[in-house]
Amino acid sequence: MAIHEVTAEDVLQRCARCGSGNRFSLDTLEVGVARREDVDDSLVQLPPCPACRSTEFLIRAAESEPAHPAPGSFGHLHRLLVGHVHAELVQRARLHTVLKPKGGGARKVAVHPLSQEARERWFPQGLRIAVPADEQPRAPEESSR
């Protein structure tokens, strides 16, 4: 479920199951996943992988989550990109219907937008993460074994 790049229009995601790279338009994604009567506003469900039909979720960091223990690592950069995608979707009002404002008020969705300082420090070449050699995706035929 790793995100490797975010543009103004889409997200490049690497499927955890089969390793294929998939581009999804931001306009096809929304914040919020329903679980019984509640909608979890920290989740973004990605469309099924075109290659293996696996469905994955992005999970925004909790408000109380401590700083990442390994700044600059793939995990840290991925957390920043997930927060950015989530904030971008909220800004575009790409919300589950339960989260959309009705009348006078609605529950405010917490966001973790990427600051300009974080962009300059961690993503000077754009919102993308290089895949480390030890984290290269599996070939599709290896994932079905």
DSSP file with accessible surface (Angstrom, degrees, kcal/mol):
  #  RESIDUE AA STRUCTURE BP1 BP2  ACC     N-H-->O    O-->H-N    N-H-->O    O-->H-N    TCO  KAPPA ALPHA  PHI   PSI    X-CA   Y-CA   Z-CA
    1    1 A M              0   0   83      0, 0.0    14,-0.2     0, 0.0     2,-0.2   0.000 360.0 360.0 360.0  18.1    0.0    0.0    0.0
    2    2 A A  E     -A   14   0A  21     12,-0.8    12,-3.0    11,-0.1     2,-0.4  -0.432 360.0-142.0 -72.9 134.9    3.0    2.3   -0.3
    3    3 A I  E     +A   13   0A   0     10,-0.2    10,-0.2    -2,-0.2     3,-0.1  -0.810  21.3 175.8 -90.7 135.0    2.5    5.6   -2.0
    4    4 A H  E     +     0   0A  14      8,-2.9   125,-2.8    -2,-0.4     2,-0.3   0.607  63.0  13.5-114.8 -18.0    5.5    6.6   -4.1
    5    5 A E  E     -AB  12 128A  30      7,-1.3     7,-3.0   123,-0.3     2,-0.4  -0.973  52.1-164.6-159.6 144.4    4.4    9.8   -5.7
    6    6 A V  E     +A   11   0A   8    121,-2.8   121,-0.4    -2,-0.3     5,-0.2  -0.999  14.8 176.3-130.4 128.8    1.7   12.5   -5.4
    7    7 A T        -     0   0   41      3,-3.0    19,-0.1    -2,-0.4    -2,-0.0  -0.645  50.5 -92.3-115.3-178.0    0.9   15.0   -8.1
    8    8 A A  S    S+     0   0   64     -2,-0.2     3,-0.1     1,-0.2    18,-0.0   0.743 126.0  30.1 -67.2 -20.4   -1.8   17.7   -8.4
    9    9 A E  S    S+     0   0  127      1,-0.2    17,-2.7    17,-0.1    18,-0.5   0.700 122.4   9.2-110.7 -28.6   -4.0   15.1  -10.2
   10   10 A D  E     - C   0  25A  35     15,-0.3    -3,-3.0    16,-0.1     2,-0.4  -0.893  54.0-121.7-150.6 177.6   -3.1   11.6   -8.9
   11   11 A V  E     -AC   6  24A   0     13,-2.2    13,-2.5    -2,-0.3     2,-0.6  -0.986  17.4-144.9-126.6 133.5   -1.3    9.2   -6.6
   12   12 A L  E     -AC   5  23A  32     -7,-3.0    -8,-2.9    -2,-0.4    -7,-1.3  -0.912  27.2-178.8 -99.2 120.8    1.1    6.5   -7.6
   13   13 A Q  E     -AC   3  22A   5      9,-3.2     9,-3.3    -2,-0.6     2,-0.6  -0.925  23.0-142.3-122.2 143.0    0.7    3.5   -5.3
   14   14 A R  E     -AC   2  21A  68    -12,-3.0   -12,-0.8    -2,-0.4     7,-0.2  -0.934  28.1-122.6-106.0 120.3    2.5    0.2   -5.3
   15   15 A C     >  -     0   0    3      5,-2.8     4,-1.5    -2,-0.6    40,-0.0  -0.419  11.1-149.9 -64.1 128.7    0.3   -2.8   -4.5
   16   16 A A  T  4 S+     0   0   57     -2,-0.2    -1,-0.2     1,-0.2   122,-0.1   0.802  93.1  47.8 -69.6 -28.5    1.4   -4.7   -1.4
   17   17 A R  T  4 S+     0   0  131      1,-0.1    -1,-0.2     3,-0.1    -2,-0.0   0.947 131.2  10.0 -80.1 -51.5    0.1   -7.9   -2.7
   18   18 A C  T  4 S-     0   0    4      2,-0.1   125,-0.2   126,-0.1    -2,-0.2   0.573  90.8-125.4-111.0 -10.1    1.3   -8.1   -6.3
   19   19 A G     <  +     0   0    8     -4,-1.5    -3,-0.1     1,-0.3     2,-0.1   0.469  56.3 147.0  83.3   1.2    3.8   -5.2   -6.5
   20   20 A S        -     0   0   24     -6,-0.1    -5,-2.8     1,-0.1     2,-0.4  -0.398  49.0-122.1 -74.2 148.6    2.2   -3.5   -9.5
   21   21 A G  E     -C   14   0A  35     -7,-0.2     2,-0.4    -2,-0.1    -7,-0.2  -0.769  32.0-172.4 -89.1 132.1    2.3    0.3   -9.7
   22   22 A N  E     -C   13   0A  15     -9,-3.3    -9,-3.2    -2,-0.4     2,-0.5  -0.991  15.9-151.7-131.0 132.6   -1.1    1.9  -10.0
   23   23 A R  E     -C   12   0A 119     -2,-0.4     2,-0.4   -11,-0.2   -11,-0.2  -0.910  16.5-173.7-102.4 127.1   -2.0    5.6  -10.6
   24   24 A F  E     -C   11   0A  17    -13,-2.5   -13,-2.2    -2,-0.5     2,-0.1  -0.983  25.0-121.5-121.5 130.9   -5.3    6.7   -9.1
   25   25 A S  E >   -C   10   0A  45     -2,-0.4     3,-1.9   -15,-0.2     4,-0.3  -0.423  16.3-131.6 -65.6 139.2   -6.9   10.1   -9.8
   26   26 A L  G >  S+     0   0    1    -17,-2.7     3,-1.4     1,-0.3    -1,-0.1   0.820 107.4  66.5 -60.6 -27.6   -7.4   12.2   -6.6
   27   27 A D  G 3  S+     0   0  100    -18,-0.5    -1,-0.3     1,-0.3   -17,-0.1   0.596  96.9  54.1 -71.0  -9.7  -10.9   12.8   -8.0
   28   28 A T  G <  S+     0   0   85     -3,-1.9     2,-0.3    66,-0.0    -1,-0.3   0.470  99.0  78.5 -99.1  -4.0  -11.7    9.1   -7.5
   29   29 A L    <   -     0   0    1     -3,-1.4     2,-0.3    -4,-0.3    17,-0.1  -0.712  56.2-173.9-105.7 155.6  -10.7    9.0   -3.8
   30   30 A E        -     0   0   72     15,-0.4    15,-0.6    -2,-0.3     2,-0.4  -0.994  26.9-114.2-146.7 152.7  -12.5   10.1   -0.7
   31   31 A V  E    S+De  44  95B   0     63,-2.8    65,-2.8    -2,-0.3    13,-0.2  -0.697  77.9  48.7 -83.2 132.8  -11.9   10.5    3.0
   32   32 A G  E     -     0   0B   4     11,-3.3     2,-0.4    -2,-0.4    13,-0.3   0.251  54.4-150.5 110.3 129.3  -13.9    8.3    5.2
   33   33 A V  E     -D   40   0B  19      7,-1.2     7,-2.7    11,-0.1     2,-0.2  -0.999  24.0-126.4-130.0 126.8  -14.7    4.6    5.4
   34   34 A A  E     +D   39   0B  54     -2,-0.4     2,-0.4     5,-0.2     5,-0.3  -0.534  24.5 179.9 -76.9 134.7  -18.0    3.4    6.9
   35   35 A R  E >   -D   38   0B 142      3,-3.6     3,-2.1    -2,-0.2     2,-0.2  -0.915  66.6 -55.0-133.9 104.7  -18.0    0.8    9.6
   36   36 A R  T 3  S-     0   0  234     -2,-0.4    -1,-0.0     1,-0.3    -2,-0.0  -0.423 122.2 -18.0  58.5-120.6  -21.5    0.0   10.7
   37   37 A E  T 3  S+     0   0  180     -2,-0.2     2,-0.3    -3,-0.1    -1,-0.3   0.551 126.5  78.6 -90.5  -6.5  -23.0    3.3   11.7
   38   38 A D  E <   -D   35   0B  86     -3,-2.1    -3,-3.6     2,-0.0     2,-0.5  -0.727  64.9-147.7-105.9 152.1  -19.7    5.2   12.1
   39   39 A V  E     -D   34   0B   4     -2,-0.3     2,-0.8    -5,-0.3    -5,-0.2  -0.980  14.7-140.6-118.0 123.0  -17.4    6.6    9.4
   40   40 A D  E >   -D   33   0B  30     -7,-2.7    -7,-1.2    -2,-0.5     3,-1.1  -0.742  12.2-167.2 -84.9 110.4  -13.7    6.6   10.2
   41   41 A D  E 3  S+     0   0B  25     -2,-0.8    -1,-0.1     1,-0.2    -7,-0.0   0.405  79.7  68.2 -83.1   5.9  -12.4   10.0    8.9
   42   42 A S  E 3  S+     0   0B  19     -9,-0.1    18,-2.9   -11,-0.1     2,-0.3   0.519  88.8  83.5 -96.5  -4.5   -8.7    8.9    9.1
   43   43 A L  E <   - F   0  59B  21     -3,-1.1   -11,-3.3    16,-0.2     2,-0.4  -0.768  51.1-172.1-106.6 145.3   -9.1    6.3    6.3
   44   44 A V  E     -DF  31  58B   2     14,-2.0    14,-3.0    -2,-0.3     2,-0.5  -0.987  18.9-146.7-128.9 117.2   -8.9    6.6    2.5
   45   45 A Q  E     - F   0  57B  92    -15,-0.6   -15,-0.4    -2,-0.4    12,-0.2  -0.746  12.5-145.0 -86.0 128.6   -9.9    3.5    0.6
   46   46 A L        -     0   0    2     10,-2.9    10,-0.3    -2,-0.5     3,-0.1  -0.620  27.4 -98.1 -86.7 152.2   -8.0    3.0   -2.6
   47   47 A P        -     0   0   40      0, 0.0     9,-0.3     0, 0.0    -1,-0.1  -0.275  56.3 -80.0 -61.6 156.5   -9.6    1.5   -5.7
   48   48 A P        -     0   0   46      0, 0.0     7,-0.2     0, 0.0     6,-0.1  -0.269  54.2 -97.1 -57.5 144.2   -9.0   -2.2   -6.2
   49   49 A C     >  -     0   0    2      5,-2.6     4,-2.4     1,-0.2     5,-0.1  -0.447  27.0-139.3 -61.1 128.7   -5.6   -3.0   -7.8
   50   50 A P  T  4 S+     0   0   86      0, 0.0    -1,-0.2     0, 0.0   -28,-0.0   0.812  99.2  47.0 -62.1 -26.7   -6.2   -3.5  -11.6
   51   51 A A  T  4 S+     0   0   69      1,-0.1    -2,-0.0     3,-0.1     0, 0.0   0.917 134.0   6.3 -83.1 -44.6   -3.8   -6.5  -11.6
   52   52 A C  T  4 S-     0   0   29      2,-0.1    -1,-0.1   -32,-0.0    -3,-0.0   0.434  88.6-123.7-122.5  -3.0   -4.9   -8.5   -8.5
   53   53 A R     <  +     0   0  163     -4,-2.4     2,-0.1     1,-0.2     0, 0.0   0.581  55.4 154.5  69.5  11.3   -8.1   -6.8   -7.3
   54   54 A S        -     0   0   28     -6,-0.1    -5,-2.6    -5,-0.1     2,-0.5  -0.461  35.0-142.8 -67.8 141.2   -6.6   -6.3   -3.8
   55   55 A T        -     0   0   59     -7,-0.2     2,-0.3    -2,-0.1    -1,-0.0  -0.929  21.0-176.8-110.9 133.0   -8.1   -3.4   -1.9
   56   56 A E        -     0   0   17     -2,-0.5   -10,-2.9    -9,-0.3     2,-0.3  -0.837  12.4-144.6-128.0 163.4   -5.9   -1.2    0.3
   57   57 A F  E     -F   45   0B  75     -2,-0.3     2,-0.4   -12,-0.2   -12,-0.2  -0.953   8.5-139.9-128.7 146.7   -6.3    1.7    2.7
   58   58 A L  E     -F   44   0B   2    -14,-3.0   -14,-2.0    -2,-0.3     2,-0.5  -0.876  20.1-155.8-100.4 137.7   -4.3    4.8    3.6
   59   59 A I  E     -F   43   0B 112     -2,-0.4   -16,-0.2   -16,-0.2    24,-0.1  -0.953   8.8-139.4-121.3 114.0   -4.4    5.6    7.3
   60   60 A R        -     0   0   23    -18,-2.9    20,-0.1    -2,-0.5    19,-0.1  -0.424  34.3 -98.6 -67.8 142.8   -3.7    9.2    8.4
   61   61 A A        -     0   0   17     18,-0.3    -1,-0.1    -2,-0.1     2,-0.0  -0.324  43.2-107.4 -61.2 143.5   -1.6    9.6   11.5
   62   62 A A    >   -     0   0   47      1,-0.1     3,-1.5    -3,-0.1    -1,-0.1  -0.330  23.9-113.9 -69.7 154.8   -3.5   10.1   14.7
   63   63 A E  T 3  S+     0   0  126      1,-0.3    -1,-0.1    -2,-0.0    -2,-0.1   0.869 117.8  44.9 -55.3 -38.7   -3.5   13.6   16.3
   64   64 A S  T 3  S+     0   0  112      2,-0.0    -1,-0.3     0, 0.0    -2,-0.0   0.389  82.4 126.2 -90.8   3.5   -1.6   12.2   19.3
   65   65 A E    <   -     0   0   81     -3,-1.5     3,-0.1     1,-0.1    -4,-0.0  -0.420  60.5-123.2 -66.8 132.2    0.9   10.1   17.3
   66   66 A P        -     0   0   99      0, 0.0    -1,-0.1     0, 0.0    -4,-0.1  -0.187  40.6 -73.9 -69.6 167.3    4.5   10.9   18.3
   67   67 A A        -     0   0   90      1,-0.1     9,-0.0     2,-0.1     0, 0.0  -0.239  63.8 -88.6 -57.2 148.8    7.1   12.1   15.8
   68   68 A H        -     0   0   40      1,-0.1    -1,-0.1    -3,-0.1     8,-0.0  -0.374  31.7-135.6 -62.8 137.1    8.4    9.4   13.5
   69   69 A P  S    S+     0   0  117      0, 0.0    -1,-0.1     0, 0.0    -2,-0.1   0.673  96.3  43.4 -70.8 -15.6   11.4    7.6   15.1
   70   70 A A  S >  S-     0   0   44      3,-0.0     3,-2.2     0, 0.0     6,-0.4  -0.619  80.1-158.3-131.5  75.2   13.4    7.6   11.9
   71   71 A P  T 3  S+     0   0   82      0, 0.0     3,-0.1     0, 0.0     4,-0.0  -0.245  80.2  21.7 -55.6 134.8   13.1   11.0   10.2
   72   72 A G  T 3  S+     0   0   34      1,-0.3     2,-0.0     2,-0.1     0, 0.0   0.260  95.1 125.2  91.0 -11.1   13.9   10.7    6.5
   73   73 A S  S <> S-     0   0   38     -3,-2.2     4,-2.7     1,-0.1    -1,-0.3  -0.260  78.7-103.9 -74.2 167.1   13.2    7.0    6.3
   74   74 A F  H  > S+     0   0   33      1,-0.2     4,-2.9     2,-0.2     5,-0.2   0.929 122.8  52.3 -56.3 -45.3   10.7    5.5    3.8
   75   75 A G  H  > S+     0   0   35      1,-0.2     4,-2.2     2,-0.2    -1,-0.2   0.899 110.6  47.1 -59.4 -42.7    8.2    5.1    6.6
   76   76 A H  H  > S+     0   0   22     -6,-0.4     4,-2.1     2,-0.2    -1,-0.2   0.946 114.2  45.9 -64.7 -48.1    8.5    8.7    7.7
   77   77 A L  H  X S+     0   0   23     -4,-2.7     4,-2.3     1,-0.2    -2,-0.2   0.900 112.0  52.3 -64.2 -38.1    8.2   10.1    4.1
   78   78 A H  H  X S+     0   0   22     -4,-2.9     4,-2.7    -5,-0.3     5,-0.2   0.926 107.0  52.4 -63.6 -43.2    5.3    7.8    3.5
   79   79 A R  H  X S+     0   0   66     -4,-2.2     4,-2.3    -5,-0.2   -18,-0.3   0.919 109.5  49.9 -58.5 -42.9    3.5    9.1    6.6
   80   80 A L  H  X S+     0   0   38     -4,-2.1     4,-2.2     1,-0.2    -1,-0.2   0.917 111.4  48.0 -62.5 -43.0    4.0   12.6    5.3
   81   81 A L  H  X S+     0   0    0     -4,-2.3     4,-2.9     2,-0.2     5,-0.2   0.900 110.1  51.6 -66.4 -39.7    2.6   11.8    1.9
   82   82 A V  H  X S+     0   0    8     -4,-2.7     4,-2.7     2,-0.2     5,-0.2   0.941 110.7  48.8 -62.1 -44.6   -0.4   10.0    3.4
   83   83 A G  H  X S+     0   0    5     -4,-2.3     4,-2.6    -5,-0.2    29,-0.6   0.903 111.9  49.9 -60.3 -39.0   -1.1   13.1    5.5
   84   84 A H  H  X S+     0   0   17     -4,-2.2     4,-2.7     2,-0.2    -2,-0.2   0.933 111.1  47.3 -65.7 -47.1   -0.8   15.3    2.4
   85   85 A V  H  X S+     0   0    1     -4,-2.9     4,-2.5     2,-0.2     5,-0.2   0.940 113.4  49.2 -60.2 -45.8   -3.2   13.2    0.3
   86   86 A H  H  X S+     0   0    2     -4,-2.7     4,-2.3     1,-0.2    -2,-0.2   0.945 113.1  46.2 -58.9 -49.3   -5.7   13.1    3.2
   87   87 A A  H  X S+     0   0   12     -4,-2.6     4,-2.7     1,-0.2    -1,-0.2   0.897 111.4  52.4 -62.7 -39.2   -5.5   16.9    3.7
   88   88 A E  H  X S+     0   0   42     -4,-2.7     4,-2.0     2,-0.2    -1,-0.2   0.910 109.4  49.1 -63.7 -41.8   -5.8   17.5   -0.1
   89   89 A L  H  <>S+     0   0    0     -4,-2.5     5,-3.1     2,-0.2    -2,-0.2   0.911 111.6  48.9 -65.7 -40.1   -8.9   15.4   -0.3
   90   90 A V  H ><5S+     0   0   34     -4,-2.3     3,-1.8     3,-0.2    -2,-0.2   0.942 110.4  51.3 -63.3 -44.9  -10.5   17.2    2.6
   91   91 A Q  H 3<5S+     0   0  151     -4,-2.7    -1,-0.2     1,-0.3    -2,-0.2   0.879 110.5  48.8 -59.8 -36.5   -9.6   20.6    1.0
   92   92 A R  T 3<5S-     0   0   79     -4,-2.0    -1,-0.3    -5,-0.2    -2,-0.2   0.377 115.5-118.3 -83.3   3.1  -11.3   19.4   -2.2
   93   93 A A  T < 5 +     0   0   59     -3,-1.8     2,-1.6     1,-0.2    -3,-0.2   0.816  60.7 153.7  60.9  33.7  -14.3   18.3   -0.2
   94   94 A R      < +     0   0   75     -5,-3.1   -63,-2.8    -6,-0.2     2,-0.3  -0.631  27.7 143.9 -89.8  74.7  -13.8   14.7   -1.3
   95   95 A L  B     -e   31   0B  15     -2,-1.6   -63,-0.2   -65,-0.3     5,-0.1  -0.893  60.5 -97.8-120.1 148.6  -15.5   13.3    1.8
   96   96 A H    >>  -     0   0   33    -65,-2.8     3,-1.7    -2,-0.3     4,-0.8  -0.297  47.5-108.9 -54.6 145.6  -17.8   10.4    2.5
   97   97 A T  G >4 S+     0   0   94      1,-0.3     3,-0.8     2,-0.2    -1,-0.1   0.826 118.5  59.0 -55.2 -33.7  -21.4   11.7    2.5
   98   98 A V  G 34 S+     0   0   74      1,-0.2    -1,-0.3   -60,-0.0     4,-0.1   0.818 105.8  50.0 -65.9 -27.4  -21.7   11.3    6.3
   99   99 A L  G <4 S+     0   0    7     -3,-1.7    -1,-0.2   -68,-0.2    -2,-0.2   0.604  86.9 104.0 -88.1 -11.2  -18.7   13.7    6.7
  100  100 A K  S << S-     0   0   88     -4,-0.8     7,-0.1    -3,-0.8    -6,-0.0  -0.481  84.9 -97.1 -74.0 141.0  -20.1   16.4    4.4
  101  101 A P        -     0   0  101      0, 0.0     2,-0.5     0, 0.0     5,-0.2  -0.279  37.4-165.1 -59.1 137.2  -21.5   19.5    6.1
  102  102 A K  B >   -G  105   0C 140      3,-0.7     3,-1.1    -4,-0.1     2,-0.2  -0.986  55.7 -44.7-125.1 118.8  -25.3   19.5    6.5
  103  103 A G  T 3  S-     0   0   88     -2,-0.5     3,-0.1     1,-0.2     0, 0.0  -0.410 123.4  -7.2  65.7-122.3  -27.0   22.7    7.3
  104  104 A G  T 3  S+     0   0   90     -2,-0.2     2,-0.3     1,-0.1    -1,-0.2   0.797 124.4  10.7 -84.5 -29.6  -25.2   24.6   10.1
  105  105 A G  B <   +G  102   0C  58     -3,-1.1    -3,-0.7     3,-0.0     2,-0.3  -0.990  47.4 178.3-154.5 157.0  -22.6   22.2   11.3
  106  106 A A        -     0   0   55     -2,-0.3     2,-0.1    -5,-0.2    -7,-0.1  -0.970  47.5 -79.7-149.7 160.9  -20.6   19.1   10.8
  107  107 A R        -     0   0  123     -2,-0.3     2,-0.4    -7,-0.1    -2,-0.0  -0.427  49.7-122.5 -63.3 132.5  -17.8   17.3   12.5
  108  108 A K        -     0   0  185     -2,-0.1     2,-0.5     1,-0.0    -1,-0.1  -0.646  19.9-134.0 -81.0 134.1  -14.5   18.8   11.5
  109  109 A V        -     0   0   11     -2,-0.4     2,-0.2   -10,-0.1    -1,-0.0  -0.778  19.3-126.1 -90.4 124.9  -12.1   16.3    9.9
  110  110 A A        -     0   0   30     -2,-0.5     2,-0.3     2,-0.0   -20,-0.1  -0.478  31.9-171.0 -69.7 138.6   -8.6   16.6   11.3
  111  111 A V        -     0   0   52     -2,-0.2   -27,-0.1   -21,-0.0   -28,-0.1  -0.930  25.5-156.6-131.9 155.9   -5.9   17.1    8.7
  112  112 A H        -     0   0   58    -29,-0.6   -25,-0.2    -2,-0.3   -26,-0.1  -0.660  24.8-169.7-127.4  73.1   -2.1   17.0    8.6
  113  113 A P        -     0   0   89      0, 0.0     2,-0.5     0, 0.0   -29,-0.1  -0.278  30.8-104.6 -66.1 154.0   -1.1   19.1    5.6
  114  114 A L        -     0   0   19    -33,-0.1     2,-0.0   -31,-0.1   -34,-0.0  -0.679  37.3-134.3 -80.0 120.3    2.4   19.1    4.5
  115  115 A S     >  -     0   0   63     -2,-0.5     4,-2.5     1,-0.1     5,-0.2  -0.330  17.9-115.7 -72.3 159.6    4.1   22.4    5.5
  116  116 A Q  H  > S+     0   0  118      1,-0.2     4,-2.5     2,-0.2     5,-0.2   0.896 118.4  54.9 -62.1 -36.8    6.3   24.3    3.1
  117  117 A E  H  > S+     0   0  144      1,-0.2     4,-2.4     2,-0.2    -1,-0.2   0.927 108.5  47.2 -62.5 -43.5    9.3   23.6    5.3
  118  118 A A  H  >>S+     0   0   15      2,-0.2     4,-3.0     1,-0.2     5,-0.7   0.903 110.8  52.9 -66.2 -39.2    8.6   19.8    5.2
  119  119 A R  H  X5S+     0   0   85     -4,-2.5     4,-1.7     1,-0.2     7,-0.2   0.936 112.9  43.6 -58.5 -49.2    8.2   20.0    1.4
  120  120 A E  H  <5S+     0   0  125     -4,-2.5    -2,-0.2    -5,-0.2    -1,-0.2   0.881 120.4  41.1 -66.2 -37.9   11.6   21.8    1.0
  121  121 A R  H  <5S+     0   0  164     -4,-2.4    -2,-0.2    -5,-0.2    -3,-0.2   0.935 129.9  21.6 -76.7 -48.8   13.4   19.5    3.5
  122  122 A W  H  <5S+     0   0   57     -4,-3.0    -3,-0.2    -5,-0.2    -2,-0.2   0.682 132.1  33.2 -98.0 -21.5   12.0   16.1    2.6
  123  123 A F    ><< +     0   0   10     -4,-1.7     3,-1.8    -5,-0.7    -1,-0.2  -0.343  60.6 147.6-133.0  54.9   10.7   16.5   -0.9
  124  124 A P  T 3  S+     0   0   88      0, 0.0    -1,-0.1     0, 0.0     3,-0.1   0.768  80.3  47.5 -64.7 -22.0   13.0   19.0   -2.7
  125  125 A Q  T 3  S-     0   0  153      1,-0.4     2,-0.1     3,-0.2    -5,-0.1   0.159 129.4 -76.6-101.8  16.2   12.5   17.1   -6.0
  126  126 A G    <   -     0   0   31     -3,-1.8     2,-2.3    -7,-0.2    -1,-0.4  -0.373  69.7 -47.8 109.3 169.5    8.7   16.9   -5.7
  127  127 A L  S    S+     0   0   18   -121,-0.4  -121,-2.8    -2,-0.1     2,-0.3  -0.459  95.0 112.8 -80.0  74.8    6.3   14.7   -3.7
  128  128 A R  B     -B    5   0A 124     -2,-2.3     2,-0.4  -123,-0.2  -123,-0.3  -0.990  51.9-148.5-144.9 152.5    7.9   11.3   -4.5
  129  129 A I        -     0   0   14   -125,-2.8     2,-0.2    -2,-0.3    -6,-0.0  -0.988  20.0-130.8-122.9 127.6    9.8    8.7   -2.6
  130  130 A A        -     0   0   88     -2,-0.4  -125,-0.0     1,-0.1    -2,-0.0  -0.498  29.0-115.3 -71.6 143.4   12.5    6.5   -4.2
  131  131 A V        -     0   0   35     -2,-0.2     5,-0.1     2,-0.0    -1,-0.1  -0.729  31.0-126.0 -82.9 117.8   12.0    2.8   -3.6
  132  132 A P    >   -     0   0   41      0, 0.0     3,-1.9     0, 0.0    -1,-0.0  -0.293  19.7-115.5 -61.3 150.1   14.9    1.5   -1.4
  133  133 A A  G >  S+     0   0   89      1,-0.3     3,-1.0     2,-0.2    -2,-0.0   0.864 116.5  51.0 -55.6 -38.2   16.8   -1.4   -2.9
  134  134 A D  G 3  S+     0   0  140      1,-0.2    -1,-0.3     0, 0.0    -3,-0.0   0.516 110.7  50.4 -81.1  -2.2   15.7   -3.7    0.0
  135  135 A E  G <  S+     0   0   94     -3,-1.9    -1,-0.2     2,-0.0    -2,-0.2   0.084  74.5 144.2-120.2  23.6   12.1   -2.7   -0.4
  136  136 A Q    <   -     0   0  115     -3,-1.0    -3,-0.0    -5,-0.1  -117,-0.0  -0.360  57.3-104.0 -62.2 139.9   11.7   -3.3   -4.2
  137  137 A P        -     0   0   44      0, 0.0     2,-0.1     0, 0.0    -1,-0.1  -0.292  36.0-107.0 -65.2 152.5    8.2   -4.7   -5.0
  138  138 A R        -     0   0  113   -122,-0.1     5,-0.0     1,-0.1    -3,-0.0  -0.410  34.8-102.8 -73.4 154.2    7.8   -8.3   -5.8
  139  139 A A    >>  -     0   0   30      1,-0.1     3,-1.3    -2,-0.1     4,-1.1  -0.518  35.9-113.2 -71.5 145.2    7.2   -9.5   -9.3
  140  140 A P  H 3> S+     0   0   73      0, 0.0     4,-0.7     0, 0.0     3,-0.5   0.856 115.3  56.4 -52.6 -38.4    3.4  -10.4   -9.8
  141  141 A E  H 34 S+     0   0  115      1,-0.2     3,-0.4     2,-0.2     4,-0.2   0.812 104.3  54.1 -68.0 -24.2    4.1  -14.1  -10.2
  142  142 A E  H X4 S+     0   0  103     -3,-1.3     3,-1.0     1,-0.2    -1,-0.2   0.810 100.7  60.2 -76.7 -27.8    5.9  -14.2   -6.9
  143  143 A S  H 3< S+     0   0   28     -4,-1.1    -1,-0.2    -3,-0.5    -2,-0.2   0.690  96.3  60.3 -76.6 -15.1    3.0  -12.7   -5.0
  144  144 A S  T 3<        0   0   98     -4,-0.7    -1,-0.2    -3,-0.4    -2,-0.1   0.476 360.0 360.0 -91.7   0.0    0.6  -15.5   -5.9
  145  145 A R    <         0   0  234     -3,-1.0    -3,-0.0    -4,-0.2    -4,-0.0  -0.472 360.0 360.0 -85.8 360.0    2.6  -18.3   -4.3
